[in-house]
Amino acid sequence: MSCEIQRGLDLVCYFLVDSSSEFALALSDEQFHRLVDHHGPTLYRVAFRMMGNRHDAEDVVQDAFRSVWDSRDRFDAEKGERAWLIAILRRRIVDRWRRKKQPMPLSDHDEITPELEAPAEPDQSLSDEMQSALASLSKDLREAILLVVVGELTHQEAADLLKVPLGTILSRVSRARKKLHHELSTKSSS
């Protein structure tokens, strides 16, 4: 994770932990910091692919971690951490989409914002091609493939999160992979 993003997440952690309440919580300060360190890069990758640019991805990940902190009393350690975090991230992304009315920009270019070093991001030409290919998918297919491949959720966790049967997720991921393969191979041959 880049220093800029890490500093932003550390700042979120600092402000949230300093304003803690006195009642017993299901998620401790230490556990929260571990979640940020361990799952932050994955949440960023999912947000980047769903939002389409670094700035919005960083903002939505910070919003998600604020929501995690606010809902820490409902944390259930027996359920998957990543599934819980991705569910919160997904809700923050949908909220942002509703406000902006632009769910999938095609590029990561932003003339006003200075370039930030993003974690494990492919070179720009590949990133633009992938964003364009992802934008060609329906919302359902795009969401399924991003949750399973980028978000590293199991198919069952993605099905539970989206409230659809497991078979539906399996077919959506399969169809999305085929369409992405077709889109990317068509572009590379031209």
N, C-alpha and C positions, 0 to 999 in steps of 0.2 A: 504494500500500500504506500502511496506517495506520502512524503512528509506533510504536504498541504492537507491532504485528506485526513491523515492521522491526527494532525493538530486540531482539525475541525472536530473529529470524533472525541479527542481528549477534552476539548472545550465543552462539548455537549455533556460528557461524563462529569466534568468538574462542576458545572452549574446544576446539573440534575442531582448529583450526590450531595452537594452542599445544601440543597433545599429539601432534604429528606424529612419524613415525618417520624413520629415517635412510636407508631404502632408496628407490630410484628409483620414482616413481609415475607412472602414466599420466595422472593428473589433478593439476595443480599447485594450490597455494594460490590463486593468482590466478584460475585457471580455475574453481575451486570458488566463489569469491566472485562471479564473473561469472554462473555458473549460478544462484546464489541470487538475485542481483539481477534477472536476465533472466527466469527461469522461476518464481520465487516466487509472483507474483500468479496465474499460471495454475494452479499446483499448489494454491493456496489455493482458487480457484474450484471446481476439481474436488472437492477435499476437502469444501468447504462443501456442495456439492450431494449428495455421497455420504454424508456424515456427518449432515447436517441441522442442525448448529448451529455457531456460531463457535468456541466453546471446543474442541470435539473436532476441528474442522478445523485450528485452529492447532496443537494438540498433534500431530496425525497428520502435518502438514507438517514440523514440527520433527523428529519421529521419522524421517520420510523423508530429510531432509537429513543426519541422523546416519548413516543407512544408506548414503547416497551417499558420505559421507566415509569410512565404514568399508570400502566396496567400491571406493574410488577407484583401486585398483590394477587393477581389471577394466574400467575405463572405456575404451571404444573410440570415439575421436573420429570414426571413419568412419561409425558408426551414428548415428542421430538422437539428439541430446541429450534432446529432449523425450520421445521414446518411452522412453528409458532411465529418465528421471526419473519418468514416469507409471507405468512398470512397478513401480518401487520404491515409489511412493506407493500404488499399488493393493494391493501385498502388505501394506503397513502398515495400510491400511484394512481389509483382510480379517482380519488378525490382531486388530485392534480389535473388529471385528464378532463374531469367534469368542469373544472374552472377554466382550463385553457381551450378546450374544444379542439385540440390538436394532439392526438395520441401518438403518432409515429413520425417525427421528423426524419428525413432521409439522410441527414448528414450530421457529423459531429462538429462542423465548423461554426465558430462564433467569433465574429470580427471584434467585438468589444471586450470580451473576456480574455485575459492573457492565458496562454497555454499552461496547463497544469500537467504534471506527470501522473498519469492514471495507472492503477495497478494492472499488470498483466494484460494490457490492451494490445491487440494486434496492430500491424502497421496500418496507416490511414487508408490506403487503397483497399485493403481487405475489409477494413471496418466499414467503409462506405458501401462496398458491394454487399456485405452481410446485412447492413441496415436496410438497404434497398430490397434485398431478398426477403427479409423479415416483414417489411412493409407490404409486400405483395400477398402475405398470408392473411387469412381471416383472423379476427381477434381471438376466436376460440383456439385455432391452431397455433397462433403465435404464443398465446399464454401457456398452452400445454407444453410446447417444446421448450420455452424459456424456463418454466418451473422445473422440468425434469432434467434438462441438459445443463443449463447455466446455473439454476438454483440448486441443483443436486438433490432434489427431492426424489423420493421413491415414487413410482407410479401411483401407489396406494395413497401416499401423502398428498400428492397433487389432486387425486380424485376426491379425497376428503375435503381438501381446501376449496376446490371448485364446486363441491356438492354435486358430483356426477358419478356414474358407475365407473368402476375400474376399466371395463372394456371400452368405454368411451374415451378415456385418457389414452389407453393403448392405441386405439385407432387414430386419434388426433395426432399423437406423437409420430406415428408411422406415416400418416399422410403429410404432416409438416416436413418430416425429413425428406420424403420423396419430392415434394414441391421445392424445398430449398435446394436439393441436389440438382433438380432440373433448372431452376433459376440461375444458380451459380455456374453450372456447366454451360448453359446457353450464353451467359455473359463472358465466360473465359474463352469460348470458341469464337467469339466475334471480335 
